[in-house]
């Protein structure tokens, strides 16, 4: 699966637009991580537990996006975008979306 934030894929021709696809996940913070984050916040520096959690969250959302596109018969996604929304205190939705397309070599 080709993923692009641009409206096209360099060296490829879009032959069919399959439609909007998306992948999302909702994650909540972990109390144990919050305690460690408070100490890290006071001392300064990266909160590596949260960095790892967000990286895993992004990958899960991208996997779901690709599954959605493959179910439509697409081989690429263009116009890829990411967004987050706070659902409640301590929990957020991570959403990735784009346009599923079929493309072939020019």
MDTraj code that builds the backbone (N, CA, C; nanometers):
import mdtraj as md
import numpy as np

residues = "UNK UNK UNK UNK UNK UNK UNK UNK UNK UNK UNK UNK UNK UNK UNK UNK UNK UNK UNK UNK UNK UNK UNK UNK UNK UNK UNK UNK UNK UNK UNK UNK UNK UNK UNK UNK UNK UNK UNK UNK UNK UNK UNK UNK UNK UNK UNK UNK UNK UNK UNK UNK UNK UNK UNK UNK UNK UNK UNK UNK UNK UNK UNK UNK UNK UNK UNK UNK UNK UNK UNK UNK UNK UNK UNK UNK UNK UNK UNK UNK UNK UNK UNK UNK UNK UNK UNK UNK UNK UNK UNK UNK UNK UNK UNK UNK UNK UNK UNK UNK UNK UNK UNK UNK UNK UNK".split()
xyz = np.array([
    [0.0854, -0.1175, 0.0000],
    [0.0000, 0.0000, 0.0000],
    [0.0897, 0.1234, 0.0000],
    [0.0647, 0.2130, -0.0940],
    [0.1379, 0.3391, -0.1024],
    [0.0592, 0.4446, -0.0251],
    [0.1266, 0.5153, 0.0637],
    [0.0645, 0.6216, 0.1432],
    [0.1323, 0.7539, 0.1105],
    [0.0538, 0.8546, 0.0694],
    [0.1095, 0.9857, 0.0346],
    [0.0253, 1.0973, 0.0937],
    [0.0912, 1.1996, 0.1425],
    [0.0184, 1.3170, 0.1893],
    [-0.0117, 1.4115, 0.0727],
    [0.0482, 1.3855, -0.0429],
    [0.0237, 1.4668, -0.1627],
    [-0.1027, 1.4180, -0.2332],
    [-0.1471, 1.4942, -0.3339],
    [-0.2684, 1.4579, -0.4068],
    [-0.2438, 1.3533, -0.5153],
    [-0.1212, 1.3165, -0.5358],
    [-0.0863, 1.2150, -0.6343],
    [0.0355, 1.1381, -0.5883],
    [0.0722, 1.0376, -0.6667],
    [0.1892, 0.9565, -0.6366],
    [0.2903, 0.9787, -0.7484],
    [0.4073, 1.0327, -0.7179],
    [0.5069, 1.0573, -0.8222],
    [0.5370, 0.9300, -0.9026],
    [0.5349, 0.9428, -1.0359],
    [0.5644, 0.8305, -1.1238],
    [0.4469, 0.7366, -1.1454],
    [0.3324, 0.7691, -1.0857],
    [0.2133, 0.6851, -1.0988],
    [0.0977, 0.7685, -1.1540],
    [0.0041, 0.6998, -1.2196],
    [-0.1159, 0.7628, -1.2707],
    [-0.2359, 0.7055, -1.1951],
    [-0.3177, 0.7928, -1.1404],
    [-0.4378, 0.7472, -1.0710],
    [-0.5412, 0.7090, -1.1771],
    [-0.5852, 0.5834, -1.1738],
    [-0.6813, 0.5342, -1.2723],
    [-0.8229, 0.5243, -1.2173],
    [-0.8355, 0.5203, -1.0853],
    [-0.9676, 0.5087, -1.0256],
    [-0.9646, 0.5623, -0.8826],
    [-1.0647, 0.6395, -0.8473],
    [-1.0798, 0.6890, -0.7106],
    [-1.1826, 0.6010, -0.6416],
    [-1.1426, 0.5415, -0.5296],
    [-1.2303, 0.4480, -0.4579],
    [-1.3100, 0.5156, -0.3462],
    [-1.2626, 0.6288, -0.2981],
    [-1.3358, 0.7027, -0.1957],
    [-1.2570, 0.7265, -0.0680],
    [-1.3234, 0.7898, 0.0250],
    [-1.2643, 0.8249, 0.1543],
    [-1.2410, 0.6992, 0.2380],
    [-1.1243, 0.6925, 0.2992],
    [-1.0928, 0.5839, 0.3926],
    [-1.0383, 0.6454, 0.5203],
    [-1.0510, 0.5697, 0.6283],
    [-1.0052, 0.6226, 0.7567],
    [-0.9656, 0.5081, 0.8498],
    [-0.8875, 0.5452, 0.9463],
    [-0.8499, 0.4535, 1.0527],
    [-0.8406, 0.5348, 1.1797],
    [-0.8924, 0.4815, 1.2877],
    [-0.8852, 0.5569, 1.4124],
    [-0.8676, 0.4633, 1.5307],
    [-0.8276, 0.5221, 1.6401],
    [-0.8187, 0.4521, 1.7675],
    [-0.8339, 0.5557, 1.8777],
    [-0.8836, 0.5113, 1.9903],
    [-0.8965, 0.5996, 2.1065],
    [-0.8100, 0.5417, 2.2171],
    [-0.7253, 0.6239, 2.2714],
    [-0.6347, 0.5800, 2.3766],
    [-0.6532, 0.6631, 2.5017],
    [-0.6353, 0.5975, 2.6136],
    [-0.6401, 0.6652, 2.7434],
    [-0.5019, 0.6581, 2.8067],
    [-0.4699, 0.7592, 2.8824],
    [-0.3419, 0.7594, 2.9535],
    [-0.3456, 0.6556, 3.0641],
    [-0.2282, 0.6122, 3.1031],
    [-0.2120, 0.5125, 3.2080],
    [-0.1675, 0.5839, 3.3349],
    [-0.2327, 0.5548, 3.4461],
    [-0.2029, 0.6227, 3.5724],
    [-0.0548, 0.6140, 3.6087],
    [0.0050, 0.4974, 3.5925],
    [0.1474, 0.4816, 3.6231],
    [0.2341, 0.5711, 3.5371],
    [0.1983, 0.5836, 3.4097],
    [0.2734, 0.6719, 3.3208],
    [0.2555, 0.8171, 3.3614],
    [0.1350, 0.8527, 3.4080],
    [0.1095, 0.9906, 3.4494],
    [0.1984, 1.0312, 3.5659],
    [0.2180, 0.9423, 3.6610],
    [0.3031, 0.9720, 3.7764],
    [0.4462, 0.9994, 3.7302],
    [0.4954, 0.9134, 3.6418],
    [0.6316, 0.9327, 3.5905],
    [0.6400, 1.0606, 3.5065],
    [0.5338, 1.0918, 3.4334],
    [0.5329, 1.2118, 3.3500],
    [0.5409, 1.3382, 3.4351],
    [0.4773, 1.3376, 3.5508],
    [0.4832, 1.4536, 3.6404],
    [0.6274, 1.4794, 3.6821],
    [0.6985, 1.3747, 3.7198],
    [0.8394, 1.3916, 3.7586],
    [0.9231, 1.4398, 3.6406],
    [0.8974, 1.3846, 3.5222],
    [0.9725, 1.4241, 3.4030],
    [0.9419, 1.5698, 3.3685],
    [0.8167, 1.6099, 3.3868],
    [0.7763, 1.7476, 3.3585],
    [0.8524, 1.8448, 3.4481],
    [0.8680, 1.8077, 3.5745],
    [0.9396, 1.8957, 3.6681],
    [1.0877, 1.9040, 3.6324],
    [1.1461, 1.7940, 3.5886],
    [1.2887, 1.7911, 3.5566],
    [1.3163, 1.8389, 3.4148],
    [1.2161, 1.8285, 3.3276],
    [1.2341, 1.8665, 3.1877],
    [1.2774, 1.7473, 3.1038],
    [1.2527, 1.7564, 2.9747],
    [1.2937, 1.6516, 2.8829],
    [1.1759, 1.5751, 2.8244],
    [1.2079, 1.4825, 2.7376],
    [1.1074, 1.4030, 2.6678],
    [1.0393, 1.3040, 2.7626],
    [0.9104, 1.2888, 2.7467],
    [0.8360, 1.1877, 2.8223],
    [0.8252, 1.0674, 2.7302],
    [0.9229, 0.9800, 2.7390],
    [0.9374, 0.8716, 2.6420],
    [0.8213, 0.7724, 2.6430],
    [0.7572, 0.7515, 2.7579],
    [0.6408, 0.6614, 2.7610],
    [0.5283, 0.7149, 2.6730],
    [0.5059, 0.8460, 2.6766],
    [0.4007, 0.9045, 2.5933],
    [0.4425, 0.9041, 2.4463],
    [0.5694, 0.9275, 2.4188],
    [0.6180, 0.9218, 2.2810],
    [0.5942, 0.7834, 2.2226],
    [0.6259, 0.6810, 2.3003],
    [0.6054, 0.5433, 2.2557],
    [0.4568, 0.5146, 2.2364],
    [0.3734, 0.5594, 2.3302],
    [0.2293, 0.5365, 2.3203],
    [0.1723, 0.6019, 2.1945],
    [0.2141, 0.7245, 2.1640],
    [0.1631, 0.7931, 2.0453],
    [0.2124, 0.7272, 1.9166],
    [0.3346, 0.6778, 1.9156],
    [0.3860, 0.6075, 1.7972],
    [0.3051, 0.4803, 1.7723],
    [0.2754, 0.4062, 1.8775],
    [0.1937, 0.2850, 1.8641],
    [0.0518, 0.3192, 1.8180],
    [-0.0013, 0.4286, 1.8687],
    [-0.1351, 0.4730, 1.8318],
    [-0.1409, 0.5092, 1.6840],
    [-0.0410, 0.5836, 1.6365],
    [-0.0346, 0.6196, 1.4943],
    [-0.0290, 0.4954, 1.4070],
    [0.0561, 0.3993, 1.4437],
    [0.0697, 0.2775, 1.3640],
    [-0.0605, 0.1984, 1.3585],
    [-0.1309, 0.1906, 1.4701],
    [-0.2583, 0.1183, 1.4719],
    [-0.3601, 0.1871, 1.3814],
    [-0.3679, 0.3190, 1.3865],
    [-0.4608, 0.3928, 1.3014],
    [-0.4247, 0.3757, 1.1537],
    [-0.2953, 0.3795, 1.1204],
    [-0.2514, 0.3601, 0.9817],
    [-0.2848, 0.2190, 0.9338],
    [-0.2646, 0.1196, 1.0181],
    [-0.3003, -0.0187, 0.9819],
    [-0.4487, -0.0302, 0.9501],
    [-0.5317, 0.0330, 1.0307],
    [-0.6768, 0.0289, 1.0073],
    [-0.7139, 0.1038, 0.8796],
    [-0.6458, 0.2147, 0.8521],
    [-0.6659, 0.2894, 0.7281],
    [-0.6341, 0.2020, 0.6077],
    [-0.5199, 0.1348, 0.6111],
    [-0.4787, 0.0484, 0.4996],
    [-0.5773, -0.0663, 0.4793],
    [-0.6270, -0.1241, 0.5879],
    [-0.7270, -0.2312, 0.5774],
    [-0.8542, -0.1815, 0.5101],
    [-0.8966, -0.0601, 0.5450],
    [-1.0149, 0.0000, 0.4866],
    [-0.9954, 0.0183, 0.3358],
    [-0.8782, 0.0679, 0.2956],
    [-0.8483, 0.0902, 0.1541],
    [-0.8384, -0.0419, 0.0771],
    [-0.7737, -0.1400, 0.1359],
    [-0.7607, -0.2707, 0.0699],
    [-0.8972, -0.3355, 0.0488],
    [-0.9887, -0.3168, 0.1430],
    [-1.1239, -0.3724, 0.1296],
    [-1.1976, -0.3126, 0.0096],
    [-1.1599, -0.1905, -0.0291],
    [-1.2199, -0.1260, -0.1460],
    [-1.1482, -0.1632, -0.2756],
    [-1.0343, -0.2302, -0.2645],
    [-0.9575, -0.2674, -0.3829],
    [-0.8527, -0.1647, -0.4230],
    [-0.8209, -0.0729, -0.3351],
    [-0.7220, 0.0313, -0.3640],
    [-0.5804, -0.0209, -0.3429],
    [-0.4847, 0.0416, -0.4111],
    [-0.3450, 0.0081, -0.3879],
    [-0.2639, 0.1284, -0.3390],
    [-0.3339, 0.2419, -0.3176],
    [-0.2672, 0.3622, -0.2666],
    [-0.3689, 0.4510, -0.1963],
    [-0.3167, 0.5373, -0.1098],
    [-0.3986, 0.6384, -0.0423],
    [-0.3276, 0.7712, -0.0601],
    [-0.4006, 0.8707, -0.1117],
    [-0.3438, 1.0035, -0.1320],
    [-0.4167, 1.1029, -0.0416],
    [-0.3553, 1.2201, -0.0236],
    [-0.4156, 1.3232, 0.0604],
    [-0.4235, 1.2833, 0.2068],
    [-0.3276, 1.2047, 0.2503],
    [-0.3269, 1.1510, 0.3868],
    [-0.3141, 1.2629, 0.4897],
    [-0.4002, 1.2582, 0.5925],
    [-0.3992, 1.3581, 0.6988],
    [-0.4180, 1.2894, 0.8336],
    [-0.3645, 1.3519, 0.9368],
    [-0.3782, 1.3037, 1.0747],
    [-0.4475, 1.4111, 1.1574],
    [-0.5277, 1.3681, 1.2537],
    [-0.5898, 1.4622, 1.3463],
    [-0.6145, 1.3926, 1.4795],
    [-0.6222, 1.4711, 1.5844],
    [-0.6548, 1.4169, 1.7164],
    [-0.7677, 1.4987, 1.7766],
    [-0.8455, 1.4328, 1.8615],
    [-0.9564, 1.4973, 1.9297],
    [-0.9608, 1.4469, 2.0727],
    [-0.9769, 1.5373, 2.1663],
    [-0.9911, 1.4974, 2.3054],
    [-1.1323, 1.4454, 2.3265],
    [-1.1429, 1.3230, 2.3783],
    [-1.2733, 1.2614, 2.4001],
    [-1.3234, 1.2880, 2.5425],
    [-1.2322, 1.2840, 2.6360],
    [-1.2600, 1.3101, 2.7765],
    [-1.1254, 1.3347, 2.8421],
    [-1.1255, 1.3741, 2.9662],
    [-0.9983, 1.3992, 3.0325],
    [-0.9166, 1.2707, 3.0348],
    [-0.7979, 1.2768, 2.9761],
    [-0.7089, 1.1614, 2.9775],
    [-0.7267, 1.0650, 2.8620],
    [-0.8206, 1.0928, 2.7688],
    [-0.8413, 1.0043, 2.6542],
    [-0.8558, 1.0879, 2.5276],
    [-0.7993, 1.0368, 2.4181],
    [-0.8051, 1.1094, 2.2917],
    [-0.8214, 1.0128, 2.1755],
    [-0.8884, 1.0614, 2.0719],
    [-0.9007, 0.9856, 1.9477],
    [-0.7897, 1.0299, 1.8540],
    [-0.7290, 0.9345, 1.7878],
    [-0.6303, 0.9620, 1.6845],
    [-0.6903, 0.9120, 1.5549],
    [-0.7055, 1.0007, 1.4554],
    [-0.7695, 0.9680, 1.3285],
    [-0.6754, 0.9978, 1.2133],
    [-0.6671, 0.9044, 1.1204],
    [-0.5939, 0.9250, 0.9963],
    [-0.6928, 0.8999, 0.8828],
    [-0.6901, 0.9858, 0.7799],
    [-0.7842, 0.9702, 0.6696],
    [-0.7198, 1.0141, 0.5388],
    [-0.7791, 0.9706, 0.4300],
    [-0.7295, 1.0058, 0.2989],
    [-0.8223, 0.9500, 0.1916],
    [-0.7788, 0.9576, 0.0673],
    [-0.8565, 0.9095, -0.0457],
    [-0.7917, 0.7821, -0.1008],
    [-0.8693, 0.6750, -0.1030],
    [-0.8210, 0.5482, -0.1577],
    [-0.8286, 0.5542, -0.3102],
    [-0.7206, 0.5139, -0.3758],
    [-0.7149, 0.5168, -0.5214],
    [-0.6480, 0.3900, -0.5749],
    [-0.6706, 0.3680, -0.7026],
    [-0.5954, 0.2661, -0.7753],
    [-0.5020, 0.3420, -0.8674],
    [-0.3748, 0.3098, -0.8612],
    [-0.2792, 0.3771, -0.9483],
    [-0.1886, 0.2744, -1.0145],
    [-0.1307, 0.3151, -1.1260],
    [-0.0391, 0.2279, -1.2000],
    [0.0751, 0.3117, -1.2538],
    [0.1817, 0.2444, -1.2966],
    [0.2987, 0.3151, -1.3499],
    [0.2609, 0.3954, -1.4723],
    [0.3235, 0.5153, -1.4859],
    [0.2987, 0.6003, -1.6031],
    [0.3708, 0.5445, -1.7224],
])
top = md.Topology()
chain = top.add_chain()
for i, resn in enumerate(residues, 1):
    res = top.add_residue(resn, chain, resSeq=i)
    for name in ("N", "CA", "C"):
        top.add_atom(name, md.element.get_by_symbol(name[0]), res)
traj = md.Trajectory(xyz[None], top)
